[in-house]
Amino acid sequence: MNKSRNSRDTGRLGYLQTLYGEADAAELESGIESLIAKFALEVATSGKPKRLTESDVALITYGDTLNESNTPPLRVLHRFHREYLAGIFDLIHILPFHPFSSDDGFSVIDYKAIREDLGDWKDVESLSKDCRIMADAVINHMSSQSRWFKEYLAGNPEFADFFIDYDPDEDLSAVVRPRTSPLLSCYKDASGRDRHIWTTFSADQVDLNFRNPSVLLAVIDVLFFLISKGATLLRLDAVTFLWKKPGTACANLEGTHALIKIMRSAVSELREDVVAITETNVPHRENVAYFGNGYDEAHMVYNFALPPLIAHSLIQGDGRHLSQWANGLSLPSDEVCFFNFSASHDGVGVRPVEEILNADELQHLVDATLAAKGKVSSRTMSDGKQRPYELNCTFLDLVARAGEPESVTVSRFVAAQAIVLAMPGVPAIYIQSLLGTRNDIDLMEETGRARSINRSKHEYSTIEGKLADKNGLESKIFTALTRLIRIRREQAAFNPYAAFKVIDLGDSIFALLRGGKADGQQVLSIINLSGNNVDVQIAPDLAGIDLLTNKPVPEGKHTLPAYAVRWLSS
């Protein structure tokens, strides 16, 4: 971000040359510069800070999670923000809001349209005046019902090679698969010829061919369009699979990293405060590689190992894996950070911890999911066998235990979110977690999709009633989480880029020291992961005022109740 425009452009041209050769690269660079000139007239300069701060906490939601008769859902979301979330969430991630044909929005028909049943672009732009908007850029694939794909099948030369037609007799067994569906799906073109199209996720989600320079330019045009409509954070969906090279895993290839660097360079040149976030549900080591050198690739990376590690720690009452992993976290510069969460619209991915948890520990997570009446989604390995890929369950039900007092369920769940809020980076809370939603078995059975279990829709009046009932589970969770967030937003030690260090206070305790002299404040987050009282020894340099109770916690031995959270400021 501090680099000059010229050095940024030189880097971009180099990556373009690597992928496309000198002639096409020069033409592409000219095309990108033309798009920048075009959209520069439409993109307003933000009055908000260019650097993320401790006050940035994200809400993850679908545009139609909240509904009210005769009101577009995007306006209902804006109302919810004004009435309940102002001063708490300054950042809202609205999951795909385009017309789609499957996968709850992740099979986009038209990148430049908003679903009519949600509202219109004016609703997005209006919301963007009250908070920062994160938009999904679903750019690995798009709908088979899209105009782009229809034009491709029709033989329109403008869309030639926009998608990947591959010989089904070739060996593709090395390709990493996130699903059990066939990799190639057969479509007939206008001449009646069979086209075996590369479909990483489903037959309806046809992969874009980034080896075609025109595809990259079209995608950058889409990114610029989203920015022009108010998005200042771009979630680059499923980018693991962007660049294909048969004979390889076709995942996390150097070509993919080069594409992300090109996109980051382009959006940063258009508007310097735009944040590019990569969504790569892969083992942690591969995931953090998307930071690049700290200046040239993703600004933020989803911290995918965090959700399963939090779940494991609270289910087992043992934080050793969580602490060891967190202690090993590092960032390549002070201009990048993690995007932390425990739950999202998807389930809890377990691929990121395949190199951290052993087979028995992973099975414990599977067992907990099934005990909560959730589902376990699998992927196909190169040997044809299936391996758990994702736990489909609300995070609340994943860590809850049947028959326990409600107060224990609430305390354990709040402890889970307190871990998210204390981690280095920007924290995100899924709306179903904020509202205390339980597994939606009926919706899952209605749609036949496992992920629907965590994608409930709510009537606004119903939510109003539940949040007004101070004795209800939903109100207790909402009140506890919003209180934690309000306190967090005032602490410099929780700046996304502030220092962090794991403190060993015992196996059942997750203790994380945030900040220091350079940050103007130091906060020790202490969380009891077990259902038992645990004694901890507070060193002199860690003693302070508990921000959550406003009581002093001096050095010496202290007893933490089950699932207790303490934030000691010194």
N, C-alpha and C positions, 0 to 999 in steps of 0.2 A: 504494500500500500504506500510505502514511502519511496518506492522506486520511481524514477522519472518515466514520463510517457514513452520516451524513445527507448529506454531499456526494456520496458514492458513490451513494446511492439516488436523489438528485435527477438525477444524470447518467443513470442507468439509465432512469428514468421518461421523461426527455426523448427518449431513443432509442426507447423503446417507442411514444411518441406519434408520432414521425416515421414509424415503420413502420406503425402500426396505428390511429392516431387516438386521441383523448383517451378515449373511452368504453372501447374495448377495452384500451387501455394501462392504465387504472386497474384493470380486472379482472385483467389479466395480472400487474401488480405485486402485487396481492393474492394471486394464485396462487403467485407466486415466494416471497413472504414465508411463505405457508403451508407450502411445501415446505421452506424453510429451517428453520422451526420443527419440522417433522416429522423431518428428517434430523439436526438438531442433537443429538438424543438418541442417535443411532447413531454419530456421527462423534467419534472420540476425539481429544483434543488431542495433537499430535505432540511428542515429546521431542527431536526432531532440530532442528537450526538452521533457522530460517525462510528464511534467505538462503543461496543456493547458494555453495559455496566451491571452492577449488582441489582439494579431495579428491573432488569430485563428477565422476566419469567414468562414462559410461553404456555398458552392453552392450545391443546390439539383437539380439533373438532371437525366433524362433517358440517357442511353448510346447512343441512336439514336435520341435525340431531334434535333441535328444539323447534316445535311447530305450534302455530296458532291459526285458527280459522281466518281465512280471507287476508292473511298477511304473508308476504314472501318470507321464507325461512331466513334469508340473509338479514332481513330487517329485524326478525325476532332475535337472531344472534346479537345484533347491534344493541337491541333493547336490553338483552341479558347482560351485556357488557356494561352498559350505562347504569343499570339498576343494581347489579351485584358484583361486578368485577373491576370497576374503575378504581385506580390506585392499587390494584393487585396484579392484574395481567396487562402489561403494556405491549404484548406481542401475541398475536393469534395466528396459529397455523390452520388455515382452512383447507381441508383435504380436497381432492379434485372436484372442481365445480363445473366442469365442462360437460356437454352432452356425451353420453357414454353408452356402450352396448353390453358391458359385463363387468364383473369384479368391482362392484361398488365405486365406479368412477375411474378405475385404473386401466380402462380400455377406451381411450379418448377418441371421439368422433371428430371434434372440431376444437383445436387449441385456442381459437380466438372467439369462442362463443361461451356463454353461460347458460346452463340449463334453465329453460323458461320457468320451471316449477320452483326454482330457487330464488329468482330475482333477476337483476341485470347488473351491468358493469357499474352503474351509478351507485348501487348498494355497496359494492366492494370499495369504490373510491370514497364513499361516505365513511365507511368503517375505518379506512386507512388514515383518516384525519384524526381519529381518536386513539389509534394504536398502530403499531407496525404489523404489516401483513406478511406472512410466509405463504407462498403459493407453491403448489406441486408442479414440477416440470416433468411429466411422464414421457421421457424421451428415448427410452430403450425400445419402446414399442407403441403402437397405437391400434385403434379398432379396425377390424376387417370391414366394418361398415363405413369407414372414413372415406372422404372424397379422395384423399391421396391414394389409398389402396385401390379404390374403384378405378381411378384414372390409370393406375399401374396395370391393372388387369385389362383395361380397355386398350392398352397400347399407346397411350399418350406419351410421346417422346419426352415431354417435360418431366415425367415421373418414371422414366426408364431407370432401372436399377435402384429405385428407392427402397426396395425390399430384397430379401435374399432368397433366391431360387436355387436349391441345392439338390444334387443327385442323391436320391434315397439309397442307392446301392453303395455309396461311399461310407467308410467306417467313421462314425461320429461318437464312438463309445467313450472317448476321452473327455467329452464335453461335460462340464459340471452342470448338474440339473437341480433347480430349486423345486421342481415338481415331478410328479410321476407320469404326466401326460406326454404324448409323443413330441419329439423335438421338431419334426417336420409335419406340416399340415397341408393337405392337398386342396388346391383351388384350380378352377378352370378359367383360363383367360378368354378374351373375346373371340379368339380363333378356335377355341375348343381344346387347346393344349393344356395338359396338366402342369401346374406349377406347384412344386413342393417347397412351401414357404417356411422359413425358419421362425419358429414360435416358441420362445423360451418358456413362457408362462402358460399359455393356453392357445387353442386353435383360433380363438377370436382376437388374440393379442399378437399382431404380426410385427416382427422386429424390423426396425429401420436399418438400412444399410449405410453405415457411416464411412464405408470405403468410397462411397460416391460423394465427392465434394459438395454437390448440390444439397445433399441431406444435411450436412453440417451447417451450411448457410441458412437453410430453412429453419433449422432448430434454433440457431442464434437469433433469427428473426422472431421466433416464438418467445424466447427468453426476454428480448427487448420489449415485446408487446406486453408481457406480464408486468414488467417494470413500469411501463407507461401507464398501466392501469392501477398502480398503487402498491405493488409488491416490492418490498425492499429486502426480502429474504427469499431465496429460491431453493427449494428442496429438489435436488436432482435424483429422481427416483430410479432405483434398480440399475445404477450405472455400472455395477460389477460386470455386466454382460455387453457393454456397448460395442466393443471391438472384437470381431470374430476372426479366428485363424484356425481353420480345420487342422486337426492333428494335435491341437493343444486343448487345455481345459476351457478355453474361451471365457475365462473369468479373470479379472484383475490384470489383464495384459498391459504391456507398456503403451500400446496404442490407446487403451482406455484412459490411462493417466495423462497422456498427451492431449486427448480430447478435453478432459476436465480443465487442464491448464489453459487451453485455448479459450474455453468458455469463461473461465474466471477472468482472464485478461480482458476479454471483450466486455463483460458486464461491468467490470471495475472501471474501464475506460469510459463507458457510457455514464455511469453514476458511481462515485467512489464509495458510497456507503452501502451498496448492495452486498449482501452476504450470501455466498454460495455454500450450500450444505450438501454433502454426499450421503446418500442412503445406501449402505453396502452391508448387508446382513451376512457377514463372513467371519471367519476366525479373527480374533482381535489383532493379531500381528499384521494381517492383510488389510484390515480396516483402517488402522492408523497410518498406513502408507499413503492414504489419500490427503494427508497434510502436505505431502511433497516436502520441499525444503523449508516450509513454514511461511513462505512468501509467494509461492507460485501456483498452488493448487487450491484445495478446499479451505475456506475460512473456518468452517466448523465441520466436525465429523460426528455422526451418530455414535454414541457410546453403547454399542449393542451388547457388550458383555455385561453391562450393569444390571439389566432386568433379571436375567437368570441367576446371577450371583446374589442379588438381594433376596430373591425367592429362596434359593438354596440356604442362605444364611439364616433366614427367619424360620424356615421349615425345620432346619436341623438345630437351630439355636447355636450355631457355630460360625464365626466370621473369619476363620483363618484364610480361606480361599479369597474372600472379598478383600481382606486386608493385604494379603500378599500381592494380589493383582493391582490394587490401588497404589500400593507402595512402588510398584514398577512403572506406573504411568509417567510419561514424559511428553513434552511438547517441543517441537523444533524451533519455535520462536514465540515471542510474546504478542504475536498478531493472529494466533489461531487458538481455538479452544474446543472443548467437547460440547455436544448437545446431549444432555443427560435426561433420562426418563426411566420409568419402570413399566409403563404401559402405553400402548398406542392402539390405533385402529386394527393393526395386525395382532397376532398372538405374541407370546414370548419366544423369540428365536433362540434355539440352543446351539446352532452352529458356532456362534462366537465363543462358546466355552468348551468346545470339543477338545481343545488343548489345555484346558484348565481343570475341568471336572472329569473324574474317571467314569467308567461305564456304570458302576453301581450308583454313583452320585447323580448321574443323568437320569437313571431309572427312578430314583426317588422323586425327581421333578415330574416325570411321566406319571408315576403312581399318584402323586398329589393332584395332578390335573384330572386324572380319571376319577379319583375319589370325589372331586368337586363337580362331577358330571360334565367335565369339559371333553375336548377332543384333542387328539395328537395327530398333526399332519406330518407326512413323511416325504422324503425325496428319494429318487432312484440313484444308486451308486453305479460306478462303472462296471461292477460285477453283476449288476441286475438286482442286487438286494436293496431293501428299503431301510432308511435310517431316519429316526425322528428329526424333524426340521423345525417344528414350531408347536408350542403349547397354546391351544385355543381355549382361553378361559379369561374372565376378568381377573385382574391382579388381586382384587379384594378376595374373590373366592379361592384363588390359587394359594394364598397364604393363610386363609381362615381355616378353622377346624370345626368339624361338625359337633354340635352340642355344647360348645363353649359359651360362656357369658358374652353378651354383646359388647360389653365394655372392653373385654380382652381383644375381641376382633378389631374394634376401633383402634385401640392402642397399638396393636401390632401393625395395622395398615398405616397408621400415621407415622410410625417409626420407619416404615419402608419409604414413605415419601420424604421424610426428614433426611434420609440418606441422599436422595436425589437432590434435595435443596442445598446440601452441604458440599457436594462434589464440585471440583473445579470445572468451570464452564457455565453454560446457560442451562437452567433446569426447565423441564417441560412436564406439564400435568395433563393427562388425557381427560377429556370432559367426563367420561364415564367414571373415572376414579374420583374426580372432584365431586360428582353427584352421588357417590356411593352406590353405583349400579351393580346389581348381581347378574349372574349368568342369565342370558336371555335364551333359554332353551326353546321357547316357542318360536322365536324368530329364526333360530338355527334350523329347526325342523321345517319351518315354512319355506325357507330359501334353499335348504339342502346344502348350505355352505357353512363349514366349521367356523369361519371368521365372523359370521353373523352373531355369534354368541356374545361378542363384545362390541356390537354396533347398534345398540338400542336407540330407538327414537322416542322422544318424550313430548307430551303436551305441556306447553308453557305453564298453564294453570296448575297442572299436577306437580310440576317442579316447585312452583310458588308455595303450594300447600305443604310439600315435604320439607322445604327449607324453613317454613314458618313453624313446623312442629319441632320444638327444641328437644323433645324426648326421642325423636326418631333417629335411626341410624344415619340416614342421609344428611340430616342437619348437623349431627355431631361431627361427621367426617368433614363436611363443607366448612363448618366453623373452625375446626382444628387446623385444617390445611390453609385456609385463608389467613388465619392468625399467624401461622408460621411464615407465610409468604410476606405479610406486611412487615414483620420483624426483620426478616432476611433482607428486604429491599433497602433497609437503613444501615446495613453493615458493610463498610468498605472491605472488610476481610473476605466477603463473599463475591467480590468482583470476579468476573469470569477468568481473568488473567492473574489473579492474586496467587501467591505461593501456597503450596500445600505439602503436607507431610503426614504420613500415618504414624500414630502413636500406639505403642503396644500396651494395652491395659488389660489383656487377657483374651482368651479364645472366644468368649461370648460377647465381647464388646467391640464395636467398630468406632474407633476414635480417630478423628481427622483434624489436624491443625491447619487452619486457613489463615493466610495473611502473615504479616510481620511488620517490622519497622518500616520497610519500604512502602508498605501498603497503608500505613497509618493506623492499623488495628490488627489485633490477633484474636481469633475465635477458635476455641477448641470444641468441636462437635463430638459429643459422647452419646452413643446409642446402645442400649442393652438389647441384644438380639434374642435373648432367651425369655422364657416364661417364669424365671426365678429371680429373686433378689440377688444382686451381684455386688461384691465389694470392690471398689477401685481405689487406687492410690494416686492422688493428685499432687504432682510435683510443684514446688514453689513457683517456678516460672510459668506454670499453666493455670494457677489459681486465678479466680476472677469473679465477676458478677454473672449469674445465670440470666441471660437475656429473656428467657421464657418465664421465669418466676420473679425476676428482679431481686433475687436474694444472693448474698455473697456465698461463694464456695471456696473456703480457704484450703491451703495445702493440707494433706493428710488423707486418712481413709474415709471414704463415703460409700454409703449403700445406695445402689441404683435399683429401684423397683423394676418389675418385669416390663420390658419394652419402653422404658423411660428414655426421654430425649433431653439432653442438656446442651446448651450453647454457652460456653464460658468465655466472656470477653475480658481481656486483660490489656 
